[in-house]
Structures are given as structure tokens and as C-alpha cells.
Amino acid sequence: MTTNIDPLYDKRIKCIYCSHDFTTKKVRSRASKSISVDEDYCTYFQDEKNSPYLYYVSVCPKCGFAFSEQFAPYFRDDIRVLIHNKIMSKWQGLDFSGKRSLAQAVSTYKLGIYSATLKQEKHIILAGLYIRLCWLYRKEKNKEQEERFMRLALSEYEQSYMNGDYESTEMTEIRIGYIIGELHRRLKNYKESIQYFNRVVTQQNKSIEPGTVKVAREQWYKVREEAKEYAKQQLEAPPEDI
């Protein structure tokens, strides 16, 4: 007899702001089988209704502070006051602890982005929130919102790359350089894309990530061809009516 196991489970969480204990849903690893991955690491799952992306952000039901596991646990005193005034004092007790719809997941990301901004989290943390929200919109084929949050993610990744605040995370210089190049490519910023992919490829002898370098080289060739085709289309486009 086969037993159907719920893909979601309750995880105990302590709010990093107010220390309130609560539960939030997470997706079991066995239930999050991936079927494909885009060049910017967006993963498609066999069961998109229970995608791990929907449960990436935890929202404290008591104070309203929203955070991921990547947030730093400490707060400056002035930041604590700011969060109290901007979030906690206005919180209306919304509950995101159950199964989430896409709309609810989007709300948690926006709360997480607002919380991270007030907390002055690292650029790499904000980039992670923006890029996952971009992916949610991509899966819904909402091109306008996908590109909006892709641009915001790109800005944060570039800030992180320049000041090195990714160094204490799972991101590396090779990986962050690659993702910046890929986001520029997707946004048709071909010159910048080529520059970043070139940086990754020329670091190959120092790299412990040959897979990333290999993909960066492939994307470097791809973006060069895309840039040529785009320039050709621009030349062939009829002039706009005056």
C-alpha cells in the first residue's frame, strides 16, 4: 500500500527581530524534483504548485518582519527602532504560515525586500530576493514584472560584486560574475554582458568552478551572436513616422 506524503512540512522558526516562535511551511527535498534549469539558475520543478521558491521567505505573524535563512541575525539599535516604526507598529497580523498561492508568495518576497532594505542587509541578500521574485514572474509569463525585478537583481549583484559583500556566502567571484553577465544578456545589454563573461572566462586557470567557466564561455559566444543579430535588426528596421 502506497502512502501519499504531503510535500510540505511545518518548520519551527524563531523571528530574528522579535524572537517570536512560529511555524512556516517548507518543501520536502524529495518533493522538489527539478526538471530543467535556465541559464540564470531559475529552476523548474515537476510540481510547481509546491515550488521551494514559494516558501523561501518566512514572515513573523507577530511583528511582520520577513526574512530568509540568509539574513544576518543582528540588528543595530537604530535599525530596530526603524523596523518597529515602519513594520511592527503597522502590522495587521497577516498569516503566511500555511500553503501559499503565487500571490501570497509574491507578497512575502515584497515584505522580505522591504525588511531587508530597512535592515540594510547585504546587496547579495537583496539580489537573492529580487532574482527569485523575477523567476516567479517568469513562470507566470509576466514579462514586464520579470524584467523589472531582473533589473533590480542585476543592480544588487553588481553592487555586491564591486564591494565584495558576497564573500561570506555561497556565492563566489566566478559565479556572481557569471550571473551578472547572464542578466545583462537577458536585458539586451550586450556590451556589458560580454565584458562580464570575458572576466569569468579569463579567470579559468584560477577557478575551482570549471563548470561555471564552461557555461560562461558558451554564453560569451551566444551573446556575441545575439549582439550581431540585434545590431542587424536595428539597421534593417524601418524609420519611425515623423
NORCOR-V328347 format. One record per pair of residues at least 24 apart in sequence whose ideal C-beta (glycine too) atoms are under 6 Angstrom apart, sorted by the first residue. I is the first residue (numbers start at 1). J is the second residue. D is the distance in Angstrom with one decimal. If there is no record, write none. Layout:
# NORCOR-V328347
I,J,D / I,J,D
This chain:
# NORCOR-V328347
7,31,3.3 / 7,50,4.4 / 13,58,5.2 / 15,60,3.8 / 15,65,6.0 / 16,67,5.7 / 16,73,4.9 / 17,63,5.8 / 17,65,4.0 / 18,62,5.9 / 18,63,4.3 / 20,60,5.6 / 20,62,4.1 / 22,61,5.6 / 23,97,5.6 / 24,58,4.7 / 24,97,5.3 / 25,55,5.3 / 26,55,5.4 / 27,52,4.6 / 27,55,6.0 / 39,182,5.3 / 40,182,4.7 / 42,135,4.2 / 53,132,5.4 / 54,100,4.9 / 54,105,4.1 / 56,132,5.7 / 57,108,4.1 / 57,109,5.7 / 57,112,4.1 / 59,96,4.4 / 59,108,5.4 / 59,111,5.8 / 61,95,5.1 / 63,88,4.4 / 64,91,3.4 / 65,115,5.3 / 66,108,6.0 / 66,111,3.7 / 66,112,4.2 / 66,115,4.7 / 70,125,5.3 / 79,119,5.8 / 82,118,5.6 / 83,118,5.4 / 86,118,5.8 / 109,133,4.3 / 122,165,4.3 / 123,156,4.6 / 123,159,4.1 / 123,160,3.9 / 123,165,5.5 / 124,160,4.2 / 124,165,5.6 / 124,166,4.3 / 124,169,5.6 / 124,171,6.0 / 126,156,4.5 / 127,153,5.2 / 127,156,3.7 / 127,157,4.6 / 150,183,5.9 / 154,183,4.3 / 174,200,5.8 / 174,207,5.3 / 174,209,4.8 / 174,212,5.2 / 175,212,5.7 / 178,212,5.3 / 178,216,4.9 / 185,223,4.7 / 190,223,5.8 / 190,227,3.7 / 193,223,4.8 / 194,223,5.7
